[in-house]
Amino acid sequence: MGNLENLLLKEYELLQEKMYKCKTIHIRYDMKEDHVFFLLKLSVLGVYATWEGFLKKSIALYLQEINREKLAYSDLNEYYIAYQTDQIVKFKSSKTSFNVIRKTSAELHQMYQKDVVFSTNVNTESNANLKVANAILEKLRLSSLDSKFEKRLDRLLFFRNSIAHGDDGVPVEQNDLDSFTLLIQELASNIVTSIIDGFQKKVYRR
């Protein structure tokens, strides 16, 4: 088993532990009913935070492993050159000033002359839904997550956003937490498989 696979599996084990805590902590201790309801809602936030954190960390571990190969940009697949370029240019930002263009051009010129060092900052855009997760995977030529997860993940995001924005009208039941924690474990397992497969196939190389 390779270093990357070991690291990813450790992260997956940590995720499983967190999912277990999220769905059981409120029933392991004797407490008032209103405290149980309070913890149920906090657990939804914990489930989402664990999912977003895992997505970022797993991609970061993948990029770190590629960095260890000390590749030249001439070795990279064009998708990976574009991914790295976007870290500097940030195409979603509006940059029209000539000074910005000059500075960016200089940074790109310097970057392309050095060995490849990918940034491990992964932008999940505050709501790591299926579209966002797959956009990250697709940029790196990694297998996408199945569309069957979309509605279930959207439901988790609806609960998470409602709770995070102070909406007390969204009740959380035990079966909701059971469903959310199972979903995140399935998604995380698929991400691990996608990354390991992509790394073994060296999809990042020309």
C-alpha positions as CSV (number, residue, x, y, z in Angstrom):
1,M,0.0,0.0,0.0
2,G,1.4,3.4,-1.0
3,N,2.0,6.4,1.1
4,L,-0.9,8.3,-0.4
5,E,-3.3,5.4,0.1
6,N,-2.2,5.1,3.8
7,L,-2.8,8.8,4.4
8,L,-6.2,8.8,2.8
9,L,-7.3,5.7,4.7
10,K,-6.2,7.3,7.9
11,E,-8.3,10.4,7.1
12,Y,-11.2,8.1,6.2
13,E,-10.9,6.3,9.6
14,L,-11.0,9.7,11.4
15,L,-14.1,10.6,9.4
16,Q,-15.8,7.4,10.4
17,E,-15.0,8.1,14.1
18,K,-16.4,11.6,13.8
19,M,-19.6,10.4,12.0
20,Y,-20.1,7.9,14.9
21,K,-19.8,10.7,17.5
22,C,-22.1,13.0,15.6
23,K,-24.9,10.4,15.5
24,T,-24.5,9.0,19.0
25,I,-23.2,11.7,21.4
26,H,-26.7,12.9,22.3
27,I,-27.9,9.4,23.2
28,R,-24.8,8.3,25.2
29,Y,-25.5,10.7,28.1
30,D,-28.5,11.4,30.3
31,M,-29.7,14.9,29.6
32,K,-32.7,17.1,29.2
33,E,-34.8,16.8,26.1
34,D,-34.1,20.3,25.0
35,H,-30.4,19.6,25.3
36,V,-30.8,16.5,23.1
37,F,-32.5,18.7,20.4
38,F,-29.7,21.2,20.7
39,L,-27.0,18.6,20.2
40,L,-28.9,17.1,17.3
41,K,-28.7,20.4,15.5
42,L,-25.0,20.9,16.3
43,S,-24.3,17.4,15.1
44,V,-25.6,18.3,11.6
45,L,-23.1,21.2,11.5
46,G,-20.4,18.7,12.6
47,V,-21.4,16.2,9.8
48,Y,-21.1,18.9,7.2
49,A,-17.8,20.4,8.5
50,T,-16.3,16.9,8.5
51,W,-17.4,16.4,4.9
52,E,-16.0,19.7,3.7
53,G,-12.8,19.2,5.7
54,F,-12.3,15.7,4.2
55,L,-12.8,16.9,0.7
56,K,-10.2,19.6,1.1
57,K,-7.7,17.4,3.0
58,S,-7.9,14.5,0.6
59,I,-7.3,16.7,-2.5
60,A,-4.5,18.4,-0.6
61,L,-2.8,15.0,0.2
62,Y,-3.1,14.1,-3.4
63,L,-1.4,17.3,-4.6
64,Q,1.3,17.0,-1.9
65,E,2.1,13.5,-3.2
66,I,2.4,14.9,-6.8
67,N,4.7,17.6,-5.4
68,R,7.1,15.0,-4.1
69,E,7.8,13.9,-7.7
70,K,9.5,17.2,-8.5
71,L,8.0,17.4,-12.0
72,A,8.7,20.0,-14.6
73,Y,5.7,21.8,-16.1
74,S,6.6,20.1,-19.4
75,D,5.7,16.8,-17.7
76,L,2.2,17.9,-16.6
77,N,-1.1,17.2,-18.3
78,E,-2.6,20.4,-19.6
79,Y,-5.5,20.1,-17.1
80,Y,-3.0,20.3,-14.2
81,I,-1.2,23.3,-15.8
82,A,-4.6,25.0,-16.1
83,Y,-5.4,24.1,-12.4
84,Q,-2.1,25.6,-11.2
85,T,-2.4,28.6,-13.4
86,D,-5.9,29.3,-12.0
87,Q,-4.3,29.4,-8.5
88,I,-2.4,32.5,-9.5
89,V,-4.8,34.1,-12.0
90,K,-8.0,33.4,-10.2
91,F,-10.1,33.6,-13.3
92,K,-13.4,34.1,-11.3
93,S,-12.0,37.4,-10.1
94,S,-12.3,40.6,-12.2
95,K,-8.7,41.7,-13.0
96,T,-8.5,44.3,-15.7
97,S,-5.8,46.7,-14.4
98,F,-2.6,46.6,-16.5
99,N,-0.5,46.5,-13.4
100,V,-2.4,43.3,-12.3
101,I,-1.8,41.8,-15.7
102,R,1.9,42.6,-15.6
103,K,2.3,41.2,-12.1
104,T,0.4,38.1,-12.9
105,S,2.4,37.5,-16.1
106,A,5.6,37.8,-14.1
107,E,4.4,35.3,-11.5
108,L,3.3,32.8,-14.2
109,H,6.7,33.1,-16.0
110,Q,8.6,32.4,-12.8
111,M,6.3,29.6,-11.8
112,Y,6.6,27.7,-15.1
113,Q,10.4,27.8,-14.9
114,K,10.5,26.0,-11.6
115,D,9.5,22.5,-10.5
116,V,5.8,22.0,-10.0
117,V,4.6,22.8,-6.5
118,F,0.8,22.7,-6.3
119,S,-1.0,24.9,-3.8
120,T,-2.9,22.7,-1.3
121,N,-5.5,25.3,-0.6
122,V,-8.7,23.9,-2.0
123,N,-11.7,26.2,-2.5
124,T,-15.0,24.6,-1.7
125,E,-16.9,27.9,-2.2
126,S,-18.6,27.6,1.3
127,N,-21.1,25.0,0.1
128,A,-19.5,21.7,-0.9
129,N,-22.4,20.3,-2.9
130,L,-22.0,17.7,-5.5
131,K,-21.5,20.3,-8.3
132,V,-18.6,21.9,-6.3
133,A,-17.0,18.6,-5.4
134,N,-17.2,17.3,-8.9
135,A,-15.8,20.5,-10.3
136,I,-12.7,20.0,-8.2
137,L,-12.3,16.4,-9.2
138,E,-12.9,17.1,-12.9
139,K,-10.3,19.8,-12.9
140,L,-7.8,17.2,-11.8
141,R,-9.0,14.6,-14.2
142,L,-10.3,12.4,-11.3
143,S,-13.5,10.4,-11.5
144,S,-16.6,12.3,-10.5
145,L,-19.0,11.4,-7.8
146,D,-22.2,9.7,-8.9
147,S,-25.2,12.0,-9.5
148,K,-27.2,9.6,-7.2
149,F,-25.7,11.5,-4.3
150,E,-26.9,14.9,-5.3
151,K,-30.3,15.1,-3.7
152,R,-29.1,13.6,-0.4
153,L,-26.2,16.0,-0.2
154,D,-28.5,18.9,-1.1
155,R,-30.7,17.8,1.8
156,L,-27.7,17.9,4.2
157,L,-26.8,21.4,2.9
158,F,-30.4,22.6,3.4
159,F,-30.3,21.4,7.0
160,R,-26.8,22.8,7.6
161,N,-27.6,26.2,6.1
162,S,-30.9,26.5,7.9
163,I,-29.2,25.8,11.3
164,A,-26.2,27.9,10.6
165,H,-28.4,30.9,9.7
166,G,-30.4,30.5,12.9
167,D,-33.6,28.9,11.5
168,D,-35.2,27.1,14.5
169,G,-38.0,25.8,12.4
170,V,-36.1,22.8,10.9
171,P,-36.5,19.8,13.2
172,V,-33.6,17.3,13.2
173,E,-34.5,13.6,14.0
174,Q,-32.2,10.6,14.7
175,N,-33.0,9.2,11.2
176,D,-31.8,12.4,9.6
177,L,-28.4,12.1,11.3
178,D,-28.2,8.4,10.4
179,S,-28.9,9.3,6.8
180,F,-26.4,12.2,6.7
181,T,-23.5,10.2,8.4
182,L,-24.0,7.3,6.1
183,L,-24.0,9.6,3.1
184,I,-20.7,11.3,4.1
185,Q,-19.0,7.9,4.6
186,E,-20.2,6.8,1.1
187,L,-19.0,10.1,-0.5
188,A,-15.6,9.9,1.3
189,S,-15.1,6.3,0.3
190,N,-15.7,7.3,-3.4
191,I,-13.3,10.2,-3.2
192,V,-10.6,7.9,-1.8
193,T,-11.1,5.4,-4.6
194,S,-11.1,8.2,-7.2
195,I,-7.9,9.8,-6.0
196,I,-6.0,6.5,-5.6
197,D,-7.1,5.4,-9.1
198,G,-6.1,8.7,-10.6
199,F,-2.7,8.7,-8.9
200,Q,-2.0,5.1,-9.9
201,K,-2.9,6.0,-13.5
202,K,-0.8,9.1,-13.3
203,V,-3.5,11.2,-14.8
204,Y,-1.5,14.3,-13.9
205,R,1.2,13.5,-16.5
206,R,1.3,14.1,-20.2
